[in-house]
Amino acid sequence: MPLVKQLIERTQTRTGLQVTVDIIDRVYETGRKAALDLKASLRIVADALLPPWNYTILPNSTA
């Protein structure tokens, strides 16, 4: 078991909440672009500090 996984699994809050760790050993394709219509349908909120790298995708309202 990797050391980092062991250290993360030992983490817990003062109230006893524990962390579950699952390491995925998969190589993901880089440079793959999302379709423009898919991007247009997402509610993407860019981070104020580093918008190109940090963002949140919000759920679409169904109402």
N, CA, C and O atoms as a MOPAC input file, in Angstrom:
PM7 MOZYME 1SCF
protein

 N      0.85700 1    -1.17800 1     0.00000 1
 C      0.00000 1     0.00000 1     0.00000 1
 C      0.90200 1     1.24100 1     0.00000 1
 O      1.82100 1     1.33300 1     0.81400 1
 N      0.64800 1     2.19400 1    -0.90500 1
 C      1.47900 1     3.39600 1    -0.95800 1
 C      1.41900 1     4.19300 1     0.34900 1
 O      0.39000 1     4.23900 1     1.02300 1
 N      2.52400 1     4.80200 1     0.67700 1
 C      2.62800 1     5.57100 1     1.92100 1
 C      1.60700 1     6.70300 1     1.96800 1
 O      0.99100 1     6.93200 1     3.00900 1
 N      1.42200 1     7.40300 1     0.87300 1
 C      0.48500 1     8.52700 1     0.86900 1
 C     -0.92800 1     8.04400 1     1.18500 1
 O     -1.65200 1     8.70000 1     1.93300 1
 N     -1.32300 1     6.90800 1     0.62700 1
 C     -2.65000 1     6.36300 1     0.90600 1
 C     -2.78600 1     6.04500 1     2.38700 1
 O     -3.82100 1     6.33600 1     2.98500 1
 N     -1.75800 1     5.45300 1     2.98900 1
 C     -1.79600 1     5.12200 1     4.41600 1
 C     -1.95000 1     6.38500 1     5.26200 1
 O     -2.72000 1     6.40600 1     6.22200 1
 N     -1.21800 1     7.42900 1     4.90400 1
 C     -1.28800 1     8.67400 1     5.66700 1
 C     -2.65900 1     9.33000 1     5.54100 1
 O     -3.19800 1     9.83700 1     6.52500 1
 N     -3.22100 1     9.32200 1     4.34700 1
 C     -4.53800 1     9.91500 1     4.14600 1
 C     -5.59700 1     9.12700 1     4.91400 1
 O     -6.49500 1     9.72100 1     5.51000 1
 N     -5.50300 1     7.80200 1     4.90700 1
 C     -6.49200 1     6.97200 1     5.59500 1
 C     -6.47200 1     7.17200 1     7.11000 1
 O     -7.47700 1     6.91800 1     7.77400 1
 N     -5.36500 1     7.61500 1     7.65600 1
 C     -5.28600 1     7.87000 1     9.10100 1
 C     -5.94300 1     9.18100 1     9.49500 1
 O     -6.11200 1     9.45500 1    10.68400 1
 N     -6.31800 1     9.99400 1     8.51600 1
 C     -6.91100 1    11.29900 1     8.78400 1
 C     -8.31000 1    11.14500 1     9.35900 1
 O     -9.09700 1    10.32800 1     8.88200 1
 N     -8.61700 1    11.93300 1    10.38500 1
 C     -9.97500 1    11.98800 1    10.91100 1
 C    -10.18200 1    13.31600 1    11.61200 1
 O     -9.22500 1    13.96400 1    12.03600 1
 N    -11.43900 1    13.71700 1    11.73000 1
 C    -11.77200 1    14.97000 1    12.39100 1
 C    -11.85400 1    14.74700 1    13.89400 1
 O    -11.76000 1    13.61600 1    14.37100 1
 N    -12.02900 1    15.82300 1    14.62600 1
 C    -12.15300 1    15.72400 1    16.08500 1
 C    -13.39400 1    14.93500 1    16.48800 1
 O    -13.43000 1    14.32400 1    17.55600 1
 N    -14.41400 1    14.95200 1    15.62300 1
 C    -15.65500 1    14.23700 1    15.94300 1
 C    -15.62500 1    12.79200 1    15.46200 1
 O    -16.60000 1    12.06400 1    15.64900 1
 N    -14.51500 1    12.35800 1    14.83900 1
 C    -14.36900 1    10.96300 1    14.45000 1
 C    -14.66000 1    10.64900 1    12.99800 1
 O    -14.60000 1     9.48700 1    12.59700 1
 N    -14.97800 1    11.67900 1    12.18500 1
 C    -15.21500 1    11.44600 1    10.76600 1
 C    -13.92700 1    10.95400 1    10.11600 1
 O    -12.88100 1    11.58800 1    10.25200 1
 N    -13.99800 1     9.83100 1     9.41400 1
 C    -12.81300 1     9.24800 1     8.80100 1
 C    -12.85700 1     9.38400 1     7.28600 1
 O    -13.90900 1     9.64700 1     6.70300 1
 N    -11.71700 1     9.20300 1     6.66700 1
 C    -11.55400 1     9.35000 1     5.22300 1
 C    -11.42200 1     7.97600 1     4.58400 1
 O    -10.74700 1     7.09600 1     5.11700 1
 N    -12.06700 1     7.80000 1     3.44500 1
 C    -11.91300 1     6.58500 1     2.65200 1
 C    -11.10500 1     6.94300 1     1.41500 1
 O    -11.37500 1     7.95100 1     0.76200 1
 N    -10.11100 1     6.11700 1     1.09100 1
 C     -9.21600 1     6.40700 1    -0.02900 1
 C     -9.31800 1     5.29200 1    -1.06100 1
 O     -9.29500 1     4.10700 1    -0.72600 1
 N     -9.42800 1     5.69400 1    -2.31600 1
 C     -9.45000 1     4.73800 1    -3.41700 1
 C     -8.51700 1     5.27200 1    -4.49900 1
 O     -8.79600 1     6.31500 1    -5.09000 1
 N     -7.44000 1     4.59100 1    -4.76000 1
 C     -6.47600 1     5.01800 1    -5.76900 1
 C     -6.81600 1     4.35000 1    -7.09300 1
 O     -6.94700 1     3.12800 1    -7.17300 1
 N     -6.95700 1     5.16900 1    -8.12800 1
 C     -7.28500 1     4.67500 1    -9.46300 1
 C     -6.00800 1     4.65400 1   -10.28700 1
 O     -5.41500 1     5.69900 1   -10.55400 1
 N     -5.59100 1     3.47300 1   -10.68600 1
 C     -4.37200 1     3.32700 1   -11.49700 1
 C     -4.74700 1     3.30000 1   -12.97500 1
 O     -4.65700 1     2.26200 1   -13.63100 1
 N     -5.16000 1     4.43400 1   -13.48100 1
 C     -5.56700 1     4.51800 1   -14.87800 1
 C     -4.87700 1     5.70900 1   -15.51600 1
 O     -4.70900 1     6.74900 1   -14.88100 1
 N     -4.48700 1     5.56200 1   -16.74400 1
 C     -3.89600 1     6.66300 1   -17.48900 1
 C     -5.00600 1     7.29900 1   -18.31200 1
 O     -5.62900 1     6.63900 1   -19.14500 1
 N     -5.24800 1     8.57200 1   -18.07800 1
 C     -6.30800 1     9.28300 1   -18.78500 1
 C     -5.73100 1    10.01600 1   -19.99200 1
 O     -4.61400 1    10.53100 1   -19.95000 1
 N     -6.50000 1    10.05200 1   -21.04600 1
 C     -6.10600 1    10.73500 1   -22.26400 1
 C     -6.05800 1    12.24300 1   -22.01300 1
 O     -6.99200 1    12.81100 1   -21.44700 1
 N     -4.98100 1    12.87800 1   -22.42900 1
 C     -4.85100 1    14.32500 1   -22.26300 1
 C     -5.20600 1    15.02200 1   -23.57300 1
 O     -5.11200 1    14.43200 1   -24.64900 1
 N     -5.60800 1    16.26300 1   -23.46600 1
 C     -5.89500 1    17.06000 1   -24.65000 1
 C     -7.24900 1    16.79100 1   -25.27500 1
 O     -7.56000 1    17.34500 1   -26.33000 1
 N     -8.04900 1    15.96200 1   -24.65600 1
 C     -9.36700 1    15.64900 1   -25.20800 1
 C    -10.31700 1    16.81200 1   -24.93100 1
 O    -10.39600 1    17.29000 1   -23.79900 1
 N    -11.02300 1    17.25900 1   -25.93200 1
 C    -11.89400 1    18.42700 1   -25.81800 1
 C    -13.35400 1    18.00800 1   -25.73100 1
 O    -13.77700 1    17.04400 1   -26.37000 1
 N    -14.11000 1    18.74000 1   -24.93700 1
 C    -15.54900 1    18.49100 1   -24.81800 1
 C    -16.26400 1    19.16500 1   -25.98200 1
 O    -15.81900 1    20.19700 1   -26.48400 1
 N    -17.35700 1    18.58200 1   -26.39900 1
 C    -18.15700 1    19.15800 1   -27.48300 1
 C    -18.69900 1    20.51900 1   -27.05400 1
 O    -19.01600 1    20.72200 1   -25.88200 1
 N    -18.80300 1    21.43900 1   -27.99100 1
 C    -19.26000 1    22.79100 1   -27.67900 1
 C    -20.67100 1    22.80600 1   -27.10200 1
 O    -20.95400 1    23.58900 1   -26.19500 1
 N    -21.57200 1    21.94500 1   -27.61800 1
 C    -22.93100 1    21.92600 1   -27.08900 1
 C    -22.97100 1    21.39800 1   -25.65400 1
 O    -23.81300 1    21.81800 1   -24.86100 1
 N    -22.07200 1    20.48700 1   -25.32200 1
 C    -21.98400 1    20.00500 1   -23.94400 1
 C    -21.50100 1    21.12300 1   -23.03100 1
 O    -22.07600 1    21.34600 1   -21.96500 1
 N    -20.45500 1    21.82200 1   -23.43800 1
 C    -19.92600 1    22.92100 1   -22.62800 1
 C    -20.96600 1    24.02400 1   -22.43400 1
 O    -21.04300 1    24.62900 1   -21.36400 1
 N    -21.75200 1    24.27900 1   -23.45500 1
 C    -22.77300 1    25.33100 1   -23.37400 1
 C    -23.88400 1    24.94300 1   -22.39700 1
 O    -24.52200 1    25.81900 1   -21.81400 1
 N    -24.12300 1    23.64700 1   -22.21200 1
 C    -25.20400 1    23.20600 1   -21.33400 1
 C    -24.78100 1    23.14000 1   -19.86600 1
 O    -25.63200 1    22.95500 1   -18.99600 1
 N    -23.48900 1    23.28700 1   -19.57300 1
 C    -22.99800 1    23.19900 1   -18.19700 1
 C    -22.97600 1    24.56800 1   -17.53900 1
 O    -22.72000 1    25.58100 1   -18.19000 1
 N    -23.24800 1    24.58500 1   -16.23600 1
 C    -23.13100 1    25.82200 1   -15.45000 1
 C    -21.75800 1    25.81200 1   -14.78900 1
 O    -21.58500 1    25.22400 1   -13.72100 1
 N    -20.78700 1    26.45900 1   -15.41800 1
 C    -19.41100 1    26.46900 1   -14.93900 1
 C    -19.11700 1    27.81900 1   -14.29200 1
 O    -19.30400 1    28.87000 1   -14.90400 1
 N    -18.65000 1    27.76900 1   -13.03700 1
 C    -18.27800 1    28.97900 1   -12.30500 1
 C    -16.76900 1    28.94400 1   -12.08800 1
 O    -16.25300 1    28.05200 1   -11.41500 1
 N    -16.06800 1    29.91300 1   -12.65800 1
 C    -14.61700 1    29.97300 1   -12.54900 1
 C    -14.19300 1    30.50200 1   -11.18200 1
 O    -14.86900 1    31.35000 1   -10.60000 1
 N    -13.08500 1    30.00300 1   -10.68100 1
 C    -12.50800 1    30.44800 1    -9.41900 1
 C    -11.93700 1    31.85100 1    -9.59600 1
 O    -11.44000 1    32.17900 1   -10.67300 1
 N    -11.99800 1    32.67700 1    -8.56900 1
 C    -11.50000 1    34.04800 1    -8.65900 1
 C     -9.97800 1    34.10000 1    -8.75100 1
 O     -9.43200 1    34.98100 1    -9.41600 1
 N     -9.29000 1    33.17600 1    -8.09800 1
 C     -7.83000 1    33.23400 1    -8.05100 1
 C     -7.17700 1    32.62200 1    -9.29100 1
 O     -6.31300 1    33.25500 1    -9.89700 1
 N     -7.56100 1    31.42500 1    -9.67600 1
 C     -6.96300 1    30.73600 1   -10.82400 1
 C     -8.06300 1    30.15200 1   -11.72100 1
 O     -8.25200 1    28.93500 1   -11.74300 1
 N     -8.78000 1    30.99000 1   -12.45200 1
 C     -9.92300 1    30.50000 1   -13.22300 1
 C     -9.61000 1    29.44500 1   -14.28200 1
 O    -10.46200 1    28.58700 1   -14.51200 1
 N     -8.45500 1    29.44500 1   -14.93900 1
 C     -8.23300 1    28.39100 1   -15.94200 1
 C     -8.10200 1    26.99700 1   -15.33500 1
 O     -8.38200 1    26.00500 1   -16.00800 1
 N     -7.68300 1    26.90700 1   -14.07900 1
 C     -7.43000 1    25.61500 1   -13.46100 1
 C     -8.46700 1    25.20800 1   -12.41900 1
 O     -8.69300 1    24.01900 1   -12.19600 1
 N     -9.08900 1    26.18200 1   -11.78900 1
 C    -10.04200 1    25.87600 1   -10.71800 1
 C    -11.42600 1    26.38400 1   -11.08200 1
 O    -11.62000 1    27.56900 1   -11.35100 1
 N    -12.37700 1    25.47200 1   -11.08500 1
 C    -13.74700 1    25.84100 1   -11.41500 1
 C    -14.70600 1    24.86000 1   -10.76400 1
 O    -14.31600 1    23.78000 1   -10.32100 1
 N    -15.96500 1    25.26100 1   -10.71800 1
 C    -17.02500 1    24.41800 1   -10.16300 1
 C    -18.08700 1    24.23700 1   -11.22300 1
 O    -18.48800 1    25.19800 1   -11.88000 1
 N    -18.54600 1    23.00800 1   -11.39200 1
 C    -19.66100 1    22.72900 1   -12.29900 1
 C    -20.88500 1    22.52800 1   -11.42400 1
 O    -20.93700 1    21.59400 1   -10.62400 1
 N    -21.86300 1    23.40000 1   -11.57500 1
 C    -23.07300 1    23.36000 1   -10.76300 1
 C    -24.15300 1    22.55000 1   -11.47100 1
 O    -24.18900 1    22.50100 1   -12.70000 1
 N    -25.02600 1    21.91900 1   -10.70500 1
 C    -26.12100 1    21.16100 1   -11.33800 1
 C    -27.08900 1    22.11800 1   -12.02800 1
 O    -27.29800 1    23.24100 1   -11.57000 1
 N    -27.67000 1    21.66600 1   -13.12200 1
 C    -28.67600 1    22.44800 1   -13.81500 1
 C    -29.99400 1    22.31500 1   -13.07600 1
 O    -30.36100 1    21.22900 1   -12.62600 1
 N    -30.69800 1    23.42300 1   -12.95500 1
 C    -32.00900 1    23.37200 1   -12.29100 1
 C    -33.02400 1    22.78000 1   -13.27000 1
 O    -32.99300 1    23.08000 1   -14.46400 1
 N    -33.90800 1    21.95100 1   -12.76200 1
 C    -34.90500 1    21.30800 1   -13.61800 1
 C    -36.23600 1    22.03500 1   -13.55200 1
 O    -37.20200 1    21.62700 1   -14.19600 1
 N    -36.29200 1    23.10700 1   -12.77900 1
 C    -37.56100 1    23.85700 1   -12.62200 1
 C    -37.76500 1    24.82800 1   -13.75800 1
 O    -38.77100 1    25.53800 1   -13.79200 1

